[in-house]
Amino acid sequence: MREINIGMIGGGTVGSGVFHAFQTNGALMQARLGVKMSFRKIAVKALDEPRPYEIPKALMTLDWQNVVNDPNIQIIIELVGGTGIARTMILSALEKGKTVVTANKALLSAHGPELFAAAAKSGANLYYEASVCGGIPIIKSLREGFVANQFPAIYGIVNGTCNYILSRMKQEGADFAGVLADAQKQGYAETPPDLDIDGKDAQHKIGILASLAHGFWVDHHAIHTEGIRDVSKVDMLFAEKLGYTIKLLGIAKQVSGRKPGVQVSVYPTLIPNAHVLASVNGVFNACFVRGDVVGDTLFYGRGAGKDATASAVLSDVADAALDIKMGGKVRVPPFVTISKKGRIVPMAEITSRYYLRLSVADKPGVLAKISTILAASKIGISSVFQPEGQEGESVPLILMTHDATNLAMQKALAKIAKLSTVKAKPVMFRVENFE
C-alpha cells in the first residue's frame, strides 16, 4: 500500500481539530482510499499553547520551514490564516511541487491568481474546499460534480455569524446591537466583528465561488459589498408582514443584455418566506446553485467550526492522496481560466426590486410627492404599507417597487431624502425572487 506523509502548519483550534479527526477516522479513510497516510510534522506557535485536542510533542515543531522542506512530506496543510506569512508558506510548498490544502479564504481572495499560477507552474495542486462554507462540499461540487454545467446563478448564505444575528433578530424581535453583543459572548462573533458584519468574509467566499463558476478571477475590489449594521428589528417585522425574510446574501448571477457579464455582490436581501433559503437559520450556511443542465440544487450545513473545517480539509487530503497514488499530481486542475475577458457588472447597472422604509410627516400629499419622484425615475410601486397605530410627528411608510436599476433607485432616494416631509434617511433593501 502506498504511504503518504502529511505536514501541517497551524496547530491551534482548527489544526488540532484536523489532527483529532484524522486520529478518529484516519483508518477509515485509508481503507476507502487504499493509501496509508500519517502526519509527520506539525508546525505550531508554541508547544504548550492551549488547544481543544492534544497533539503529540514528538510531531510538533516551531519552525514552519521544517515542514515545507521535509523531503518525506508530500502534502502540506496550511491553517495559519491571513494574507501575510501564509502566502509565503504556500508559495514555498508549491515551488517544491508539494500539494497544498488550505482553508484560507482571505488569501485566495487577495492572491488567487498568483497561487494558482504557482501551482500550475510546478504541476502541484492547491485544494481549498474548507475556504467556503466549512463542511459543505461546494467547491468540489462546482469543480467536479457540475463540470458539465454553466451557472446562471449562485446564491449563498455564507457567513454563519451574520446569519445567526439576523435569525435571532427575526425570531426574538431583538435589536442588532444586543444580539451582536450576545453573539460575541457566546463565541459566534469575533471582537471586533467587522470582517463578518460588514460583509467582507462573505465577499471573499462569493468571490471564490464566482471565480470558479465562471472561469475568470474575480477581483474582490470589484464586488459590491454591504453588511448588516443597518438592518433593524423594525425592518425585520415589516419584511415578515410582507412575506419576506432578510438574509445577508452572496450573489453570483449571469446578467444578459447589451453589456452582459456577471453580478457578484453581497448585501442584505429580502427573500420570500416560501423559498428554501429563508428557512436557513442560526450559524448554518447554504448555497443555492442553479446549473443550466442540472437545474436548482441546495447545499446546507455548518459553515465554520473546527469539526466542519476538519471534514473539508481531510476531504482535500484524500483527493491529494489519490492524485499521488494514481501517479498524476493533478487529476482536476484547482482553477481553470475559461475567459480572460470576464466582466463584473457594476452595481449601478444591476436591476432588482426594492423595499423602501421612509419616515414621513403624518399629513396628506406625502405619498403623492414620493410617487412623483419614483415615477420620474421610471420606478413603479407594486405595494404600499403604512402600519396602523403609528400616529405622531413622523410615521413609517413602506413601499415595494417593481424592477429598476440601482442607479435609478439611488438617484430617486437622493431626491426623496431632500423632501421636507421625509424626516430620516431612507432605508432601502433589495428583493430577490430567484426568477
Buried (B, 14 or more C-beta within 10 A) or exposed (E): EBEBBBBBBBBBBBBBBBBBBBBEBBEEBBEEBEBBBEBBBBBBEEEEEEBEBEBEEEBBBEEBEBBBBBEEBBBBBBBBBEEEEBBEBBBBBBBBEBBBBBBBBBBBBBBBBBBBBBBBEBEBBBBBBBBBBBBBBBBBBBBEBBEEBBBBBBBBBBBBBBBBBBBBBBEEEBEBEBBBEBBBEEEBBBEEBEBBBBBBBBBBBBBBBBBBBBBBBBBBEBBBBBBBBEBBBBBBBBBBEBEBBBBBBBBBBBBEEEEEBBBBBBBBBBBBEEBEBBEBBEBBBBBBBBBEEBEEBEBBBBBBBBBBBBBBBBBBBBBBBBBBBEEEBBEEEBBEBEEEEBBBBBBEBBBBBBBBBBBBBBEEEBBEBBBEBBEEBEBEBEEEBBEEEEEEEBBBBBBBBEBBBBBBBEBBBEBBEEBEBBBEEBBBBBBBEBE
